[in-house]
Structures are given as C-alpha cells and as structure tokens.
Amino acid sequence: MYFNYKLFLKAEYLALFRRPFRLRRWGYVLLFSGLFLLFLLVVVVGRALDHVFFRRFRKQPVAGPVFIIAPPRSGTTLVQNLLSLDEERFVHLKMYQTIFPAVCYQRFIDALSWLDRRLGCPFQNLMSWCEKKWFGGWDDLHKMRLNQPEEDDALFLYAFESEAIFMLFPFVRELWEAGFPDALPLEERRKLMRYYRSCLQRHLHANGPGKTLLSKATQSSGTVESLLEEFPDAKFITIVRHPYRSVASHVSLFVPVWQAHSPDIAKDGPVARDYARLAVEWYKHLFTFRQRVTQRQYHCIDYRDLVRNPRKTVENLYAHFGWTMNETCRVRLDAATHRQRDFKSKHEYTLEEFGLSKEWIQQELGEVLDAYGLER
C-alpha cells in the first residue's frame, strides 16, 4: 500500500513547530493525526486479509473506468448522482466503501446489513440518526450519507495525497503535491496509481465485476495525467463553472475548519489565497489536459446547461460516448431532474470575502474564460 510518509512527517513538523505554539492547534493535530493513523492501520490489515481470503480480486480488470473530475463546487456530485441511476451499467463508490476499502470489510458490512434487516433495521435507524447529527450541517453544501454515492477522495487520503489534508495542515505551498499529485516524481506517481488501481479492483470485485467503474473526485483535478497513464482506456467527464463562483465557494468550505484549530488564520489572509491558487491551477491543468486526451475519451459539461436541464445534459453525454440508456434509467432521470429544478442553494460567496478579486481570476484564467465563453 502506498503511503507518502515523507509528506506526512513534513506536515506534522510544519503544523507543530513552524508556527507559534497554540495548545488548541496541537490538540487538533495530535488527535486527528492519531485517528488517521488508526484508520490507516485498520485499512492496511483489511487489505492484507484480502490477499488471504479474496485473492481473486487481483485478477479483476478495471476496463474503461469513467472519471468525473472538476474543481470543487462545480456540480460533480450532481453528475455522479445522475449517472449512478444507471445501475445496470455503472458501479459507484459509497462513502462507507471509501472509508473501508477492503473486500473483507465490505463483506462483513454486508453481513451486518443482512442481519439488521432481519431484526427490523434497528442499527440502520440508529445510523440514520447519527448521520443527521454528524453530517446534517453540510446538507445545503454537500449532502453526505454513509450509503450514498461519494467521491473517492478518502482513497487518496490514506495515501496522504489529498487536498483534504489542508484542512488540518494549511500549508498549501509547502505540501503542494498533496493537492497536485501530478507534480510528484514519476516513480512516486506510478506507485500511487498502482495503489489506486488495487482499490478499484477490490471495489469492482466486491460490488460489480462486470460493470463499469464510475468515480467522482474533485481531488483528481491535479491527478488527471497520472490517471490517463494508468488507465489509457478511461473516459473523462469534466464540468466548467465560472471560477468567480466556484473558487470562492471552494475556499469557503475550508475557512471554518482552519479557524476551529487556528483562530489566527484570517478569512481573507494568505492561507485562503494560497488555497485559491490551488483551485486556479486545477482549472489550468484540466484546460491543458483536454488537448492531451482524445475526443472519444473526453466530454466537457457547461455548468449552466447542467443546472438548467440535467436530463438533456446527461443525454448529450450518453450520445457523445455512444452509450444507450434503458427505459428504467430514463424514468429515474426524469424524477431526478424534477427534484433538481426545485433545489436552490442557500450559500453564495464572493471572491472579495477571501481577499481575492475578479481581476486576479481574469489575469490567471483569461484563456480559460474565453475558450468556454464565460463572461469576464
């Protein structure tokens, strides 16, 4: 299993010794680092057991996987949810499956679920209550439930190659490779991709050996070149939303977490600006990537079309890739489209709140804005 321990140790050093001592920050860092290492150990044990009890997963092909990749707050969750309705074609990852990425754990959870149903679902009811307590505050931004489709960022987090680490370690420049794995040395990138492939093999083996893997990861905006190298037959779906809105919304997710452990981090300070720089570089990276991949493997969605008419957007995507949609999926898609039309986000943010400006976005992403017809 790949784990970037050098980056982990560097992050710990930066958080504990490169800033003035604060008991609160030390408490957060040590507590969550300990929990992370505990979960990592559990995953390592589970993956080792897979080689004993489920060895056939190693022969599981990952043929033509579909990756939904775009900077955060661009509609990737909506596209994943819509495509996940095609259950006959796709198998996606659920949150609990990304937390416990081992066949043995998923088989154990399946057994517990079967027993729970036989007993009248007491555990399921308890977990539903807990989920509302744990995740309910995020519902307007990104609804999370253990048994719902989720991005596979946790798989990269276990490798310590995920932008999620910036929540606890807000040193974007110093830990750049965490949010931009394509910047890793070639051999490190390949080790990371071999680990990622093994995760997908396990998931397909346990949940849909004959289906197409559907993955969604905003984190992969900085990993697309590595993914193409590892999965040359993959298909890539990206979404373009105006960076005036997505960049501000992206930064807004992390500010409350930073201020929880480090109240001295200003909302419009250098940490927020460095994190916004990551989002901007993702835009550039994806824009360059579209020229490196064949058109038959790549489809770009305009965010405005997606929210205006989700069904038409998905139908165009299917036509582009030559997929056929059965009637059951069409009915589900119609229902989801009606629900989406009633959705109105309660969260609006401006660049200025985080020390950013439209002029800076224009300077950095002018070519992208013009190419996609986004107003300056």
C-alpha positions in Angstrom: 0.0 0.0 0.0 1.3 3.4 -1.0 1.7 6.0 1.8 3.7 9.2 1.4 5.2 9.1 4.8 7.7 11.9 4.0 4.9 14.3 3.2 3.1 13.2 6.4 6.1 13.9 8.6 6.7 17.2 6.8 3.1 18.2 7.5 3.4 17.3 11.2 6.6 19.3 11.5 5.0 22.4 9.8 1.9 22.2 12.0 3.6 21.7 15.3 6.9 23.6 15.0 6.7 26.1 12.2 4.0 28.3 13.9 3.9 29.8 17.4 2.8 27.3 20.0 -1.0 27.1 20.4 -2.5 24.4 22.7 -5.7 24.2 20.6 -3.8 23.6 17.3 -1.5 21.0 18.9 -4.6 19.2 20.3 -6.3 19.1 17.0 -3.2 18.0 15.1 -2.3 15.2 17.5 -5.9 14.0 18.0 -6.7 13.8 14.3 -3.3 12.5 13.3 -3.8 9.7 15.8 -7.2 8.9 14.4 -5.8 9.0 10.8 -3.0 6.5 11.7 -5.5 4.3 13.5 -7.8 4.1 10.4 -4.8 3.7 8.2 -3.7 0.6 10.3 -7.3 -0.8 10.0 -7.2 -0.4 6.2 -3.7 -2.0 6.0 -4.9 -5.0 8.0 -8.1 -5.3 5.8 -6.1 -5.1 2.6 -3.7 -7.8 3.9 -6.6 -10.1 4.7 -7.9 -9.6 1.2 -4.8 -11.4 -0.1 -5.6 -14.3 2.1 -9.4 -14.7 1.7 -10.2 -12.8 -1.6 -7.2 -13.3 -3.7 -9.1 -13.3 -6.9 -9.6 -9.5 -6.7 -6.0 -9.2 -8.1 -7.3 -10.5 -11.5 -10.2 -8.1 -11.6 -9.9 -5.9 -14.7 -10.7 -2.2 -14.5 -11.9 -1.7 -18.0 -12.9 1.7 -19.4 -13.5 3.4 -16.0 -15.3 6.7 -16.1 -13.9 9.6 -14.1 -15.9 12.7 -13.2 -13.4 15.4 -12.5 -13.7 19.1 -11.9 -12.7 21.7 -9.3 -15.0 21.6 -6.2 -18.4 23.3 -6.2 -18.8 22.7 -10.0 -21.6 20.1 -10.0 -19.6 16.9 -9.9 -21.9 15.5 -7.2 -25.0 16.1 -9.3 -23.4 14.4 -12.3 -22.4 11.4 -10.2 -25.8 11.1 -8.7 -27.5 11.2 -12.2 -25.1 8.7 -13.8 -25.4 6.4 -10.7 -29.1 6.0 -11.6 -27.9 3.7 -14.5 -27.4 0.8 -12.1 -27.2 -1.7 -15.0 -24.1 0.0 -16.4 -22.2 1.6 -13.6 -21.0 0.7 -10.1 -20.0 3.7 -7.9 -18.4 4.1 -4.6 -20.4 4.8 -1.5 -19.0 6.7 1.5 -18.5 3.7 3.7 -16.8 1.8 0.9 -14.2 4.6 0.6 -13.6 4.6 4.4 -13.1 0.8 4.4 -11.6 0.0 1.0 -11.1 -3.7 1.5 -13.2 -6.6 0.3 -13.3 -8.3 3.7 -14.7 -5.3 5.4 -17.4 -4.8 2.8 -18.4 -8.4 3.1 -18.6 -8.0 6.8 -20.7 -4.9 6.5 -23.0 -6.7 4.0 -23.5 -9.5 6.6 -24.3 -7.0 9.3 -26.8 -5.3 7.0 -28.5 -8.6 6.3 -28.8 -9.3 10.0 -30.0 -5.8 10.7 -32.8 -6.2 8.2 -33.8 -9.5 9.8 -34.1 -7.7 13.1 -36.2 -4.8 11.8 -33.4 -2.4 11.0 -32.6 -1.1 14.5 -28.9 -0.4 13.5 -30.0 1.3 10.3 -32.3 3.7 12.2 -29.6 4.5 14.7 -27.1 5.2 11.9 -29.6 7.5 10.1 -30.0 9.5 13.3 -26.2 9.7 13.7 -25.7 10.7 10.1 -28.1 13.7 10.5 -26.1 14.7 13.6 -22.7 14.3 12.1 -23.3 15.4 8.5 -26.6 17.3 8.6 -25.0 20.7 8.8 -23.4 20.1 5.4 -26.6 19.2 3.6 -27.0 22.5 1.8 -23.4 22.4 0.6 -22.8 18.7 0.0 -25.1 16.0 1.4 -23.2 13.1 2.9 -24.5 9.8 4.0 -22.6 6.6 4.5 -24.7 4.6 2.0 -24.9 7.3 -0.8 -22.6 7.9 -3.8 -19.4 9.7 -2.7 -16.2 10.8 -4.2 -13.2 8.5 -3.7 -11.0 11.2 -2.1 -10.7 9.0 1.0 -8.7 6.5 -1.0 -6.1 9.2 -1.8 -6.3 10.5 1.8 -5.0 7.1 3.1 -2.0 7.6 0.7 -1.6 11.2 2.2 -2.1 12.5 -1.3 -5.3 14.5 -0.9 -6.3 18.2 -0.7 -8.3 17.2 2.4 -5.1 17.3 4.4 -5.1 21.1 4.0 -8.0 21.2 6.5 -5.6 20.2 9.3 -2.3 21.3 7.7 -3.0 24.6 5.9 0.4 24.8 4.2 -0.6 24.6 0.6 2.7 25.8 -0.9 4.9 23.6 1.2 2.7 20.5 0.7 1.7 21.2 -2.9 1.9 17.6 -4.1 -0.9 16.6 -1.7 -3.3 18.6 -3.8 -1.4 18.1 -7.1 -0.1 14.5 -7.3 0.8 15.0 -11.0 3.7 17.1 -9.6 5.2 14.1 -7.8 8.3 12.4 -9.3 7.3 9.8 -11.9 8.1 6.8 -9.8 6.0 8.1 -6.9 3.1 8.8 -9.2 3.2 5.3 -10.5 3.2 3.8 -7.0 0.2 6.0 -6.1 -1.6 4.8 -9.2 -0.9 1.2 -8.6 -2.3 1.5 -5.1 -5.4 3.3 -6.5 -5.9 0.6 -9.1 -5.8 -2.0 -6.4 -8.6 -0.1 -4.6 -10.7 0.0 -7.7 -10.1 -3.7 -8.3 -11.3 -4.5 -4.8 -14.4 -2.4 -5.2 -15.3 -3.9 -8.6 -14.7 -7.5 -7.3 -16.9 -6.9 -4.3 -19.7 -4.9 -5.9 -19.9 -5.3 -9.7 -17.3 -7.4 -11.5 -19.0 -6.9 -14.9 -19.9 -3.3 -14.6 -18.1 0.0 -15.4 -16.4 1.8 -12.5 -17.9 5.3 -12.0 -15.6 7.5 -10.0 -16.0 11.1 -8.9 -13.1 13.0 -7.3 -12.6 16.8 -7.3 -9.1 15.9 -5.9 -8.3 14.3 -9.2 -8.2 17.7 -11.0 -4.5 17.5 -10.1 -4.1 13.8 -11.0 -5.6 13.5 -14.5 -2.3 12.9 -16.2 -1.5 10.1 -13.8 -5.0 8.6 -14.3 -4.6 8.7 -18.1 -1.3 6.9 -17.9 -2.6 4.2 -15.6 -6.0 3.8 -17.3 -5.4 4.6 -21.0 -8.9 3.4 -21.9 -10.6 5.6 -19.3 -13.3 8.2 -20.1 -13.1 11.7 -18.5 -16.1 13.9 -17.8 -15.3 17.4 -16.6 -17.5 20.4 -15.8 -16.8 24.1 -16.3 -18.4 26.5 -13.9 -17.4 30.2 -13.8 -14.4 30.5 -11.4 -15.9 33.7 -9.9 -18.3 31.4 -8.1 -16.6 28.1 -7.8 -13.3 29.4 -6.4 -15.0 31.4 -3.7 -17.3 28.6 -2.8 -14.3 26.2 -2.7 -12.3 28.3 -0.3 -15.4 28.8 1.9 -15.5 25.1 2.7 -12.1 25.2 4.5 -12.2 28.5 6.3 -14.4 27.4 9.2 -12.2 24.3 9.7 -9.0 26.4 9.7 -10.4 28.8 12.2 -11.6 26.0 14.5 -8.0 24.9 15.2 -6.2 28.1 14.3 -8.3 31.2 15.0 -5.5 33.4 13.9 -6.0 32.3 10.2 -7.8 35.2 8.6 -10.7 34.6 6.3 -9.1 36.9 3.7 -5.5 36.1 4.6 -2.6 34.4 2.8 -3.8 30.8 3.6 -7.1 31.4 1.8 -5.2 33.0 -1.1 -2.8 30.0 -1.4 -5.7 27.6 -1.3 -7.4 29.6 -4.1 -4.2 29.3 -6.1 -4.6 25.5 -6.0 -8.1 25.8 -7.4 -6.9 28.1 -10.2 -4.0 25.7 -11.1 -6.6 22.9 -11.3 -8.5 24.9 -13.9 -5.3 25.4 -15.9 -4.3 21.8 -15.6 -7.7 20.5 -16.8 -7.7 23.0 -19.6 -4.3 21.7 -20.8 -5.4 18.1 -20.3 -8.2 18.4 -22.8 -5.6 18.8 -25.5 -3.8 15.6 -24.4 -6.7 13.2 -24.4 -8.7 12.0 -27.4 -12.2 13.5 -28.0 -13.8 10.0 -27.8 -12.5 9.8 -24.2 -13.4 13.3 -23.1 -16.6 15.2 -22.6 -17.0 18.7 -21.1 -20.2 19.9 -19.5 -21.2 23.5 -19.1 -22.4 24.0 -15.6 -25.1 26.4 -16.8 -26.6 23.6 -19.0 -26.3 21.1 -16.2 -28.5 23.1 -13.7 -30.8 24.3 -16.4 -31.6 20.9 -17.9 -29.9 17.9 -16.2 -31.7 15.3 -18.3 -30.6 16.9 -21.6 -27.1 17.2 -20.3 -26.9 13.5 -19.5 -28.5 12.5 -22.8 -25.8 14.5 -24.6 -23.1 12.8 -22.6 -24.5 9.4 -23.4 -24.6 10.3 -27.1 -21.1 11.5 -27.1 -19.7 8.3 -25.6 -22.1 6.1 -27.7 -23.9 4.7 -24.6 -27.6 3.6 -24.7 -30.0 4.4 -21.9 -32.7 2.0 -21.0 -36.2 3.0 -20.1 -35.8 2.4 -16.3 -32.9 4.8 -16.2 -34.9 7.4 -18.2 -37.7 7.3 -15.7 -35.2 7.7 -12.8 -33.5 10.6 -14.6 -36.8 12.4 -15.2 -37.6 12.2 -11.4 -34.1 13.4 -10.5 -34.5 16.3 -13.0 -37.7 17.4 -11.4 -36.1 17.3 -7.9 -33.1 19.3 -9.1 -35.3 22.1 -10.5 -36.7 22.7 -7.0 -33.2 23.0 -5.5 -31.9 26.4 -4.6 -28.5 26.8 -2.9 -28.6 28.9 0.3 -24.9 29.6 0.1 -23.4 32.4 -2.1 -19.9 33.7 -1.7 -17.8 36.5 -3.3 -14.1 36.4 -4.1 -13.6 39.6 -2.1 -14.6 37.8 1.1 -11.4 35.8 0.8 -9.0 38.5 -0.3 -9.4 37.7 -4.0 -10.7 39.6 -6.9 -12.2 39.1 -10.4 -9.2 40.9 -11.9 -6.9 38.2 -10.4 -9.1 35.5 -11.9 -9.1 37.2 -15.3 -5.3 37.5 -15.2 -4.8 33.9 -14.3 -7.7 32.3 -16.2 -8.4 34.7 -19.1 -7.7 32.0 -21.7 -10.0 29.5 -20.0 -12.8 32.1 -19.6 -12.6 33.0 -23.3 -12.4 29.3 -24.5 -15.5 28.4 -22.7 -17.4 31.6 -23.4 -17.5 32.7 -19.7 -18.0 36.4 -19.3 -15.2 38.5 -17.9 
